[in-house]
Amino acid sequence: MKTNRKFKVFIDGGSKGNPGHGACAVAIFDEKGKLLQEEGKYLGKCTNNFAEYSGLHLALFSARHLGAVTLHIFSDSELLVKQFSGEYKIKNEVLANLMKEIQKEVSRYKEIILKHIPRSKNTYADKLVNKILNNTNLTKSLGKSVSQENTKKLSQSDLF
C-alpha cells in the first residue's frame, strides 16, 4: 500500500428526530477522483451534531488505515467546521469530548483541511447516511442496544 497519500473526503451525519436514530458516513476519494472507500455507521439515538462529529472521526480513522497523510475534508455542517477551527466554542460537553478524540486523530496526519460546502455539493455522503437511516429493520434491531450504550456517556473511541 502506498503511503504519503492525499485524499479528498466527503463526510455527513444526521439523525431522524433530534435526537433520534442517527448515522454518519464517509466517502474517500484519491487525488484523481477515484472512489477508494465508502463507510457508514449506525449510531443509535443521538443528536444531529453528534452524528456530524462522528462522521469526521470516522473519516480520520478510515483514511489513516488507507495510508493517508493529508486530507481535504468537506462537510455541509458549518457548525462542525467552525468548531473544529476554533472559531466557535463548543458548549456541549459530549461534543467537546468528541472533539478531543478527533484532535487525537488529527495529530496523526501531516495536514488536515476541513472545509464547509453546501449540502447540494455533499450528495454522495448524504445518500450514504440516508441509506442507513432509511433501513428501518436495522434501526429497529440496533436501536435498543445502541441507545442503552449512549446513556452510558458513550465516547467516540468506543464506536470505532
Rosetta blueprint (number, residue, H / E / L):
1 M L
2 K L
3 T L
4 N L
5 R E
6 K E
7 F E
8 K E
9 V E
10 F E
11 I E
12 D E
13 G E
14 G E
15 S E
16 K E
17 G E
18 N L
19 P L
20 G E
21 H E
22 G E
23 A E
24 C E
25 A E
26 V E
27 A E
28 I E
29 F E
30 D L
31 E L
32 K L
33 G L
34 K L
35 L E
36 L E
37 Q E
38 E E
39 E E
40 G E
41 K E
42 Y E
43 L E
44 G E
45 K E
46 C E
47 T L
48 N H
49 N H
50 F H
51 A H
52 E H
53 Y H
54 S H
55 G H
56 L H
57 H H
58 L H
59 A H
60 L H
61 F H
62 S H
63 A H
64 R H
65 H H
66 L L
67 G L
68 A E
69 V E
70 T E
71 L E
72 H E
73 I E
74 F E
75 S E
76 D L
77 S L
78 E H
79 L H
80 L H
81 V H
82 K H
83 Q H
84 F H
85 S H
86 G L
87 E L
88 Y L
89 K L
90 I L
91 K L
92 N L
93 E H
94 V H
95 L H
96 A H
97 N H
98 L H
99 M H
100 K H
101 E H
102 I H
103 Q H
104 K H
105 E H
106 V H
107 S L
108 R L
109 Y L
110 K L
111 E E
112 I E
113 I E
114 L E
115 K E
116 H E
117 I L
118 P L
119 R H
120 S H
121 K H
122 N L
123 T H
124 Y H
125 A H
126 D H
127 K H
128 L H
129 V H
130 N H
131 K H
132 I H
133 L H
134 N L
135 N L
136 T H
137 N H
138 L H
139 T H
140 K H
141 S H
142 L H
143 G H
144 K H
145 S H
146 V H
147 S H
148 Q H
149 E H
150 N H
151 T L
152 K L
153 K L
154 L L
155 S L
156 Q H
157 S H
158 D H
159 L H
160 F L
